[in-house]
Amino acid sequence: MPPAPSVPDPAAGAAGASPTALVDREGVRAGVDEALRAASAGLRDELVATHPDADELADATDELLTGGKRLRAAFCYWAWRAHGGDPHGPHRGVVLRGGAALELFQAAALFHDDVMDASDTRRGHPTAHRAFGARHRGLGWSGDADRYGENAAILLGDLALIASHREMGDALDGVPAPVASSARGVFGRMQTEVIVGQYLDVQAQVLPWGDDPAADEERARAVIRSKSARYSVEHPIALGAALAGADDAAVAATSAFGLPVGEAFQLRDDVLGVFGDARVTGKPAGDDLREGKRTVLVIRALAAATPAQRALLLTHLGDPELDAGTVEDLRAVLVETGARDAVEALIAELTEQAADALDRAGLAEPGATMLGLLARAAVERTA
């Protein structure tokens, strides 16, 4: 792993810094990408040695790993720095490989999530299950093309999960036993909570809703916290603290900052899923409306809707064939009911809560400043 380059004060020129610019600091993206390339190359060799046809699985994994914001890895790295990690010391490579393990775990979650949500695109490309299904049809193979594509994507998610475990385990070889134990504990809890969150999301989609807005919103926010907020921000930060050798109390204390940022991060995702520019997000405009996601945004709209607006929402949410005109009508309802403004206010409230917690934590510089900048960039992003 290359040594960290010298960098200027992280606050210099930071106003409005993009997630990409922030993740590039101290060579974080380059280091994580190098670790991912090595892990991916090893996986490809193993797959092809098992059978040449498995090369397609390696190609699909590489495609999903290419790009991405690397925000999880950056939160991990800068939490490590904020808890005393030395960028020129022997453990820099450990934390970058830990970041790579987080990226591989995210890939596993995305492969599976796209199947569960029946998503067509990811980062501007066909999702894995759609791509494998199209290949099946194009080659005229027998059987159900869609089922084949879904099966392939499930297996891809399993492979990425295995690679994530390997990368984390190999990264921890040679570090002090208490550090390794703490890091493994964080990584394990993260994975368990994501699965619980996925289940809660599946359950939420089939439970009755629309009659008790408070209960609906509490359920939606529980899904956000378990499925996304913790593994996107809270646990990467806790992992960085653990890798720096922070004690259990210090690792647990990172939640006061990480969890509200993670929740705001997902709420931003929900807003972008309806109002985002498809050219920037890489997903069709209004995709979340077609999927019928029961987000805080939609729940707030239902709570404030007129009978006509409520009927429009309940009739069309979850219709995969929604045309552009109906998407615009639904967007208008989300604006007219004040739901969009309410969610923006909630994002701002959570971001401020996190900033206060970070200020009180008394963490080391430049890590503390960078964590604050990353949090701001994560919740103000446009993709």
DRENDO-1510 file (C-alpha; in Angstrom, 1 decimal, always signed):
<recs>
REC; n; res; u; v; w
REC; 1; MET; +0.0; +0.0; +0.0 .
REC; 2; PRO; +1.5; +3.4; -1.0 .
REC; 3; PRO; +2.3; +5.9; +1.8 .
REC; 4; ALA; -0.1; +8.7; +2.3 .
REC; 5; PRO; +0.7; +11.8; +0.4 .
REC; 6; SER; +1.2; +15.0; +2.3 .
REC; 7; VAL; -2.0; +17.1; +2.1 .
REC; 8; PRO; -3.0; +20.7; +3.0 .
REC; 9; ASP; -5.2; +21.6; +5.9 .
REC; 10; PRO; -8.5; +19.7; +5.2 .
REC; 11; ALA; -10.5; +22.9; +5.9 .
REC; 12; ALA; -8.7; +24.8; +3.2 .
REC; 13; GLY; -11.0; +25.3; +0.3 .
REC; 14; ALA; -13.5; +22.9; +1.7 .
REC; 15; ALA; -16.6; +24.9; +1.4 .
REC; 16; GLY; -19.0; +23.1; -0.9 .
REC; 17; ALA; -16.4; +20.3; -1.5 .
REC; 18; SER; -17.8; +17.4; -3.4 .
REC; 19; PRO; -17.8; +13.9; -2.0 .
REC; 20; THR; -15.3; +12.9; -4.8 .
REC; 21; ALA; -12.8; +15.7; -3.8 .
REC; 22; LEU; -13.1; +14.8; -0.1 .
REC; 23; VAL; -12.6; +11.0; -0.7 .
REC; 24; ASP; -9.5; +11.7; -2.7 .
REC; 25; ARG; -7.7; +13.4; +0.3 .
REC; 26; GLU; -4.7; +11.6; +1.7 .
REC; 27; GLY; -5.0; +9.1; -1.1 .
REC; 28; VAL; -8.0; +7.3; +0.4 .
REC; 29; ARG; -9.7; +6.5; -2.9 .
REC; 30; ALA; -6.5; +5.4; -4.6 .
REC; 31; GLY; -5.6; +3.1; -1.6 .
REC; 32; VAL; -9.1; +1.5; -1.4 .
REC; 33; ASP; -9.2; +1.1; -5.2 .
REC; 34; GLU; -5.8; -0.7; -5.1 .
REC; 35; ALA; -7.1; -3.0; -2.4 .
REC; 36; LEU; -10.3; -3.7; -4.4 .
REC; 37; ARG; -8.3; -4.4; -7.6 .
REC; 38; ALA; -6.2; -7.0; -5.7 .
REC; 39; ALA; -9.2; -8.6; -4.1 .
REC; 40; SER; -11.1; -8.7; -7.4 .
REC; 41; ALA; -8.1; -10.2; -9.3 .
REC; 42; GLY; -7.7; -12.9; -6.7 .
REC; 43; LEU; -11.4; -13.7; -6.9 .
REC; 44; ARG; -11.3; -13.8; -10.7 .
REC; 45; ASP; -8.3; -16.3; -10.6 .
REC; 46; GLU; -10.2; -18.5; -8.2 .
REC; 47; LEU; -13.4; -18.4; -10.2 .
REC; 48; VAL; -11.8; -19.1; -13.5 .
REC; 49; ALA; -9.7; -21.9; -12.0 .
REC; 50; THR; -12.9; -23.5; -10.9 .
REC; 51; HIS; -14.6; -23.2; -14.3 .
REC; 52; PRO; -14.0; -20.8; -17.3 .
REC; 53; ASP; -17.7; -19.8; -17.5 .
REC; 54; ALA; -17.4; -18.2; -14.0 .
REC; 55; ASP; -15.4; -15.4; -15.6 .
REC; 56; GLU; -18.7; -13.7; -16.3 .
REC; 57; LEU; -19.3; -13.5; -12.5 .
REC; 58; ALA; -16.0; -11.7; -12.1 .
REC; 59; ASP; -16.8; -9.3; -14.9 .
REC; 60; ALA; -20.1; -8.4; -13.2 .
REC; 61; THR; -18.4; -7.9; -9.8 .
REC; 62; ASP; -15.8; -5.6; -11.4 .
REC; 63; GLU; -18.5; -3.5; -13.1 .
REC; 64; LEU; -20.4; -2.9; -9.8 .
REC; 65; LEU; -17.2; -2.1; -7.9 .
REC; 66; THR; -16.0; +0.4; -10.6 .
REC; 67; GLY; -17.1; +3.9; -9.7 .
REC; 68; GLY; -19.0; +4.4; -6.5 .
REC; 69; LYS; -18.4; +7.2; -4.1 .
REC; 70; ARG; -16.3; +5.3; -1.6 .
REC; 71; LEU; -18.0; +7.3; +1.2 .
REC; 72; ARG; -18.1; +4.3; +3.5 .
REC; 73; ALA; -14.4; +3.7; +3.1 .
REC; 74; ALA; -13.7; +7.5; +3.7 .
REC; 75; PHE; -15.8; +7.6; +6.8 .
REC; 76; CYS; -13.9; +4.6; +8.1 .
REC; 77; TYR; -10.5; +6.1; +7.3 .
REC; 78; TRP; -11.2; +9.6; +8.7 .
REC; 79; ALA; -12.7; +8.1; +11.9 .
REC; 80; TRP; -9.4; +6.1; +12.2 .
REC; 81; ARG; -7.5; +9.4; +11.8 .
REC; 82; ALA; -9.8; +11.1; +14.3 .
REC; 83; HIS; -9.0; +8.5; +16.9 .
REC; 84; GLY; -5.2; +8.8; +16.5 .
REC; 85; GLY; -4.5; +6.7; +13.3 .
REC; 86; ASP; -1.1; +7.6; +11.8 .
REC; 87; PRO; -1.2; +8.0; +8.0 .
REC; 88; HIS; +2.5; +7.2; +7.8 .
REC; 89; GLY; +2.4; +4.3; +10.2 .
REC; 90; PRO; +2.2; +0.6; +9.6 .
REC; 91; HIS; -1.5; +0.3; +9.9 .
REC; 92; ARG; -2.6; +2.6; +7.1 .
REC; 93; GLY; -2.9; -0.4; +4.8 .
REC; 94; VAL; -5.1; -2.1; +7.3 .
REC; 95; VAL; -7.7; +0.6; +7.4 .
REC; 96; LEU; -7.7; +1.0; +3.6 .
REC; 97; ARG; -8.3; -2.7; +3.3 .
REC; 98; GLY; -11.1; -2.4; +5.8 .
REC; 99; GLY; -12.5; +0.3; +3.6 .
REC; 100; ALA; -12.3; -2.2; +0.7 .
REC; 101; ALA; -14.1; -4.8; +2.7 .
REC; 102; LEU; -16.9; -2.2; +3.3 .
REC; 103; GLU; -17.1; -1.6; -0.4 .
REC; 104; LEU; -17.4; -5.3; -1.1 .
REC; 105; PHE; -20.1; -5.7; +1.5 .
REC; 106; GLN; -22.0; -2.8; -0.2 .
REC; 107; ALA; -21.7; -4.6; -3.5 .
REC; 108; ALA; -23.2; -7.7; -2.0 .
REC; 109; ALA; -26.1; -5.7; -0.6 .
REC; 110; LEU; -26.7; -3.9; -3.9 .
REC; 111; PHE; -26.7; -7.2; -5.9 .
REC; 112; HIS; -29.4; -8.6; -3.6 .
REC; 113; ASP; -31.3; -5.3; -3.1 .
REC; 114; ASP; -31.7; -4.8; -6.9 .
REC; 115; VAL; -33.3; -8.2; -7.2 .
REC; 116; MET; -35.6; -7.5; -4.2 .
REC; 117; ASP; -36.6; -4.1; -5.6 .
REC; 118; ALA; -36.8; -5.4; -9.2 .
REC; 119; SER; -34.6; -2.4; -10.2 .
REC; 120; ASP; -33.6; -2.0; -13.8 .
REC; 121; THR; -30.6; +0.2; -13.5 .
REC; 122; ARG; -27.7; +0.8; -11.2 .
REC; 123; ARG; -25.2; +3.7; -11.7 .
REC; 124; GLY; -26.5; +4.2; -15.3 .
REC; 125; HIS; -26.1; +0.5; -16.3 .
REC; 126; PRO; -28.5; -2.5; -16.3 .
REC; 127; THR; -28.6; -4.2; -12.9 .
REC; 128; ALA; -26.9; -7.6; -12.8 .
REC; 129; HIS; -30.1; -9.6; -12.8 .
REC; 130; ARG; -31.4; -7.6; -15.9 .
REC; 131; ALA; -28.0; -8.0; -17.7 .
REC; 132; PHE; -27.8; -11.8; -17.1 .
REC; 133; GLY; -31.5; -12.2; -18.0 .
REC; 134; ALA; -30.8; -10.3; -21.3 .
REC; 135; ARG; -27.9; -12.5; -22.0 .
REC; 136; HIS; -30.0; -15.6; -21.5 .
REC; 137; ARG; -32.6; -14.3; -24.0 .
REC; 138; GLY; -30.0; -13.1; -26.5 .
REC; 139; LEU; -28.4; -16.5; -26.7 .
REC; 140; GLY; -31.7; -18.3; -26.9 .
REC; 141; TRP; -31.2; -20.5; -23.9 .
REC; 142; SER; -34.0; -22.6; -22.4 .
REC; 143; GLY; -35.9; -21.8; -19.3 .
REC; 144; ASP; -37.0; -18.6; -17.7 .
REC; 145; ALA; -34.6; -15.7; -18.5 .
REC; 146; ASP; -35.7; -13.5; -15.7 .
REC; 147; ARG; -35.4; -16.3; -13.1 .
REC; 148; TYR; -31.9; -17.1; -14.5 .
REC; 149; GLY; -30.9; -13.4; -14.1 .
REC; 150; GLU; -32.2; -13.3; -10.6 .
REC; 151; ASN; -30.4; -16.5; -9.6 .
REC; 152; ALA; -27.1; -15.2; -11.1 .
REC; 153; ALA; -27.5; -11.9; -9.1 .
REC; 154; ILE; -28.1; -13.7; -5.9 .
REC; 155; LEU; -25.0; -15.7; -6.4 .
REC; 156; LEU; -23.0; -12.6; -7.2 .
REC; 157; GLY; -24.2; -11.1; -4.0 .
REC; 158; ASP; -23.0; -14.2; -2.1 .
REC; 159; LEU; -19.6; -14.0; -3.8 .
REC; 160; ALA; -19.2; -10.3; -2.9 .
REC; 161; LEU; -20.1; -11.1; +0.7 .
REC; 162; ILE; -17.5; -13.9; +0.8 .
REC; 163; ALA; -14.9; -11.5; -0.7 .
REC; 164; SER; -15.8; -8.9; +1.9 .
REC; 165; HIS; -15.2; -11.4; +4.8 .
REC; 166; ARG; -11.9; -12.5; +3.3 .
REC; 167; GLU; -10.7; -8.9; +2.8 .
REC; 168; MET; -11.6; -7.9; +6.4 .
REC; 169; GLY; -10.1; -11.1; +7.8 .
REC; 170; ASP; -6.8; -10.8; +5.8 .
REC; 171; ALA; -6.6; -7.1; +6.7 .
REC; 172; LEU; -6.7; -7.9; +10.4 .
REC; 173; ASP; -3.8; -10.5; +10.3 .
REC; 174; GLY; -1.0; -9.2; +12.4 .
REC; 175; VAL; -2.8; -6.4; +14.2 .
REC; 176; PRO; -3.1; -6.6; +18.0 .
REC; 177; ALA; -5.7; -9.1; +19.1 .
REC; 178; PRO; -7.9; -6.6; +21.0 .
REC; 179; VAL; -8.0; -4.3; +17.9 .
REC; 180; ALA; -8.9; -7.3; +15.7 .
REC; 181; SER; -11.6; -8.5; +18.1 .
REC; 182; SER; -13.2; -5.0; +18.3 .
REC; 183; ALA; -13.1; -4.6; +14.5 .
REC; 184; ARG; -14.6; -8.0; +13.9 .
REC; 185; GLY; -17.4; -7.2; +16.4 .
REC; 186; VAL; -18.3; -4.0; +14.5 .
REC; 187; PHE; -18.2; -5.7; +11.1 .
REC; 188; GLY; -20.4; -8.5; +12.3 .
REC; 189; ARG; -23.0; -6.3; +13.9 .
REC; 190; MET; -23.1; -4.2; +10.7 .
REC; 191; GLN; -24.0; -7.3; +8.6 .
REC; 192; THR; -26.6; -8.6; +11.0 .
REC; 193; GLU; -28.3; -5.2; +11.2 .
REC; 194; VAL; -28.4; -4.9; +7.4 .
REC; 195; ILE; -30.2; -8.2; +7.1 .
REC; 196; VAL; -32.7; -7.2; +9.8 .
REC; 197; GLY; -33.2; -3.9; +7.9 .
REC; 198; GLN; -33.8; -5.7; +4.6 .
REC; 199; TYR; -36.4; -7.9; +6.3 .
REC; 200; LEU; -38.1; -5.0; +8.0 .
REC; 201; ASP; -38.2; -3.3; +4.5 .
REC; 202; VAL; -39.8; -6.4; +2.9 .
REC; 203; GLN; -42.3; -6.6; +5.8 .
REC; 204; ALA; -43.1; -2.9; +5.6 .
REC; 205; GLN; -44.0; -3.2; +2.0 .
REC; 206; VAL; -46.8; -5.7; +2.7 .
REC; 207; LEU; -48.2; -4.4; +6.0 .
REC; 208; PRO; -51.4; -2.2; +5.9 .
REC; 209; TRP; -50.5; +1.5; +5.8 .
REC; 210; GLY; -51.9; +4.9; +5.3 .
REC; 211; ASP; -54.2; +5.0; +8.3 .
REC; 212; ASP; -51.7; +5.7; +11.1 .
REC; 213; PRO; -49.0; +8.1; +9.8 .
REC; 214; ALA; -47.1; +8.2; +13.0 .
REC; 215; ALA; -46.7; +4.4; +13.1 .
REC; 216; ASP; -45.9; +4.3; +9.4 .
REC; 217; GLU; -43.2; +6.9; +9.8 .
REC; 218; GLU; -41.7; +5.1; +12.8 .
REC; 219; ARG; -41.6; +1.9; +10.8 .
REC; 220; ALA; -40.0; +3.7; +7.8 .
REC; 221; ARG; -37.3; +5.3; +10.0 .
REC; 222; ALA; -36.6; +1.9; +11.7 .
REC; 223; VAL; -35.9; +0.5; +8.2 .
REC; 224; ILE; -33.7; +3.5; +7.4 .
REC; 225; ARG; -31.6; +3.1; +10.5 .
REC; 226; SER; -31.2; -0.7; +10.2 .
REC; 227; LYS; -30.9; -1.1; +6.5 .
REC; 228; SER; -28.9; +1.9; +5.5 .
REC; 229; ALA; -27.9; +4.4; +8.1 .
REC; 230; ARG; -25.8; +2.1; +10.2 .
REC; 231; TYR; -23.9; +0.3; +7.4 .
REC; 232; SER; -23.5; +3.5; +5.3 .
REC; 233; VAL; -22.1; +5.8; +8.1 .
REC; 234; GLU; -22.4; +4.6; +11.7 .
REC; 235; HIS; -20.6; +1.3; +11.4 .
REC; 236; PRO; -17.9; +2.5; +9.0 .
REC; 237; ILE; -17.1; +5.2; +11.5 .
REC; 238; ALA; -17.1; +2.7; +14.4 .
REC; 239; LEU; -14.9; +0.4; +12.4 .
REC; 240; GLY; -12.4; +3.2; +11.9 .
REC; 241; ALA; -12.4; +3.9; +15.6 .
REC; 242; ALA; -11.9; +0.2; +16.4 .
REC; 243; LEU; -9.0; -0.1; +14.0 .
REC; 244; ALA; -7.3; +2.9; +15.7 .
REC; 245; GLY; -7.4; +1.0; +18.9 .
REC; 246; ALA; -10.2; +3.0; +20.6 .
REC; 247; ASP; -11.8; +1.4; +23.6 .
REC; 248; ASP; -15.3; +0.0; +23.6 .
REC; 249; ALA; -16.8; +3.2; +25.1 .
REC; 250; ALA; -15.1; +5.4; +22.5 .
REC; 251; VAL; -16.3; +3.1; +19.7 .
REC; 252; ALA; -19.8; +3.1; +21.0 .
REC; 253; ALA; -19.7; +6.9; +21.3 .
REC; 254; THR; -19.3; +7.3; +17.6 .
REC; 255; SER; -22.9; +6.4; +17.2 .
REC; 256; ALA; -24.0; +9.9; +18.4 .
REC; 257; PHE; -22.5; +11.4; +15.3 .
REC; 258; GLY; -22.7; +8.5; +12.8 .
REC; 259; LEU; -26.3; +7.4; +13.2 .
REC; 260; PRO; -28.0; +10.8; +12.5 .
REC; 261; VAL; -25.7; +11.4; +9.5 .
REC; 262; GLY; -26.6; +7.9; +8.2 .
REC; 263; GLU; -30.3; +8.6; +8.6 .
REC; 264; ALA; -30.0; +12.0; +6.8 .
REC; 265; PHE; -27.9; +10.2; +4.1 .
REC; 266; GLN; -30.8; +7.8; +3.4 .
REC; 267; LEU; -33.4; +10.5; +3.6 .
REC; 268; ARG; -31.4; +12.4; +0.9 .
REC; 269; ASP; -31.4; +9.2; -1.1 .
REC; 270; ASP; -35.2; +9.0; -0.8 .
REC; 271; VAL; -35.5; +12.6; -2.1 .
REC; 272; LEU; -33.2; +11.9; -5.0 .
REC; 273; GLY; -35.2; +8.7; -5.8 .
REC; 274; VAL; -38.1; +10.9; -6.7 .
REC; 275; PHE; -36.7; +14.3; -7.6 .
REC; 276; GLY; -33.2; +13.5; -8.7 .
REC; 277; ASP; -31.8; +14.1; -12.2 .
REC; 278; ALA; -31.6; +10.7; -14.0 .
REC; 279; ARG; -28.5; +11.9; -15.8 .
REC; 280; VAL; -26.8; +12.4; -12.5 .
REC; 281; THR; -28.2; +9.6; -10.3 .
REC; 282; GLY; -28.0; +6.9; -13.0 .
REC; 283; LYS; -31.6; +5.8; -12.3 .
REC; 284; PRO; -34.8; +6.7; -14.1 .
REC; 285; ALA; -36.6; +9.7; -12.8 .
REC; 286; GLY; -39.3; +8.7; -10.2 .
REC; 287; ASP; -38.0; +5.2; -9.9 .
REC; 288; ASP; -38.9; +5.0; -6.2 .
REC; 289; LEU; -42.5; +5.9; -7.1 .
REC; 290; ARG; -42.6; +3.0; -9.6 .
REC; 291; GLU; -41.2; +0.7; -6.9 .
REC; 292; GLY; -43.8; +1.9; -4.4 .
REC; 293; LYS; -41.2; +2.6; -1.7 .
REC; 294; ARG; -42.9; +3.5; +1.6 .
REC; 295; THR; -40.5; +6.3; +2.4 .
REC; 296; VAL; -40.8; +9.1; +5.0 .
REC; 297; LEU; -41.3; +11.4; +2.0 .
REC; 298; VAL; -44.4; +9.6; +0.9 .
REC; 299; ILE; -45.7; +9.0; +4.4 .
REC; 300; ARG; -45.5; +12.7; +5.2 .
REC; 301; ALA; -47.4; +13.5; +2.0 .
REC; 302; LEU; -50.2; +11.0; +2.8 .
REC; 303; ALA; -50.5; +12.5; +6.3 .
REC; 304; ALA; -51.1; +16.0; +4.8 .
REC; 305; ALA; -52.9; +15.1; +1.6 .
REC; 306; THR; -56.4; +16.1; +0.5 .
REC; 307; PRO; -58.7; +13.2; -0.3 .
REC; 308; ALA; -58.0; +13.7; -4.0 .
REC; 309; GLN; -54.2; +13.8; -3.5 .
REC; 310; ARG; -54.4; +10.8; -1.2 .
REC; 311; ALA; -56.3; +8.8; -3.8 .
REC; 312; LEU; -53.8; +9.8; -6.5 .
REC; 313; LEU; -50.9; +8.6; -4.3 .
REC; 314; LEU; -52.5; +5.3; -3.3 .
REC; 315; THR; -53.7; +4.5; -6.8 .
REC; 316; HIS; -50.3; +5.0; -8.5 .
REC; 317; LEU; -47.6; +4.3; -6.0 .
REC; 318; GLY; -46.0; +0.9; -6.9 .
REC; 319; ASP; -47.1; +0.9; -10.6 .
REC; 320; PRO; -44.1; -0.2; -12.6 .
REC; 321; GLU; -45.7; +1.2; -15.7 .
REC; 322; LEU; -46.0; +4.8; -14.4 .
REC; 323; ASP; -45.6; +7.2; -17.3 .
REC; 324; ALA; -43.7; +10.5; -17.1 .
REC; 325; GLY; -46.9; +12.6; -16.8 .
REC; 326; THR; -48.1; +10.6; -13.8 .
REC; 327; VAL; -44.7; +10.8; -12.2 .
REC; 328; GLU; -44.9; +14.6; -12.5 .
REC; 329; ASP; -48.4; +14.6; -10.9 .
REC; 330; LEU; -47.1; +12.5; -8.0 .
REC; 331; ARG; -44.1; +14.8; -7.6 .
REC; 332; ALA; -46.4; +17.8; -7.5 .
REC; 333; VAL; -48.4; +16.2; -4.6 .
REC; 334; LEU; -45.2; +15.6; -2.6 .
REC; 335; VAL; -44.4; +19.3; -3.0 .
REC; 336; GLU; -47.9; +20.7; -2.5 .
REC; 337; THR; -48.5; +18.8; +0.7 .
REC; 338; GLY; -45.2; +20.1; +2.1 .
REC; 339; ALA; -43.7; +16.7; +2.3 .
REC; 340; ARG; -40.6; +17.5; +0.5 .
REC; 341; ASP; -39.9; +20.6; +2.6 .
REC; 342; ALA; -40.6; +18.6; +5.8 .
REC; 343; VAL; -38.1; +15.9; +4.8 .
REC; 344; GLU; -35.5; +18.6; +3.9 .
REC; 345; ALA; -36.1; +20.1; +7.4 .
REC; 346; LEU; -35.6; +16.7; +9.0 .
REC; 347; ILE; -32.3; +16.2; +7.1 .
REC; 348; ALA; -31.1; +19.6; +8.3 .
REC; 349; GLU; -32.2; +18.7; +11.9 .
REC; 350; LEU; -30.3; +15.4; +11.8 .
REC; 351; THR; -27.2; +17.0; +10.3 .
REC; 352; GLU; -27.2; +19.7; +13.0 .
REC; 353; GLN; -27.6; +17.0; +15.7 .
REC; 354; ALA; -24.6; +15.1; +14.2 .
REC; 355; ALA; -22.5; +18.3; +14.1 .
REC; 356; ASP; -23.2; +19.0; +17.7 .
REC; 357; ALA; -22.2; +15.5; +18.7 .
REC; 358; LEU; -19.0; +15.7; +16.7 .
REC; 359; ASP; -18.1; +19.0; +18.3 .
REC; 360; ARG; -18.6; +17.5; +21.8 .
REC; 361; ALA; -16.5; +14.4; +21.0 .
REC; 362; GLY; -13.2; +16.2; +21.0 .
REC; 363; LEU; -11.6; +14.0; +18.3 .
REC; 364; ALA; -8.2; +14.5; +16.8 .
REC; 365; GLU; -7.5; +16.7; +13.8 .
REC; 366; PRO; -7.6; +16.6; +10.9 .
REC; 367; GLY; -9.9; +13.6; +11.3 .
REC; 368; ALA; -12.7; +15.5; +13.1 .
REC; 369; THR; -12.9; +18.3; +10.5 .
REC; 370; MET; -12.9; +15.7; +7.7 .
REC; 371; LEU; -15.7; +13.7; +9.3 .
REC; 372; GLY; -17.8; +16.9; +9.4 .
REC; 373; LEU; -17.0; +17.7; +5.8 .
REC; 374; LEU; -17.9; +14.2; +4.7 .
REC; 375; ALA; -21.1; +14.3; +6.6 .
REC; 376; ARG; -22.1; +17.6; +4.9 .
REC; 377; ALA; -21.2; +16.3; +1.5 .
REC; 378; ALA; -23.1; +13.1; +2.0 .
REC; 379; VAL; -26.4; +14.8; +2.9 .
REC; 380; GLU; -26.1; +17.6; +0.3 .
REC; 381; ARG; -25.2; +15.4; -2.7 .
REC; 382; THR; -27.1; +15.2; -5.9 .
REC; 383; ALA; -26.4; +11.6; -6.8 .
</recs>
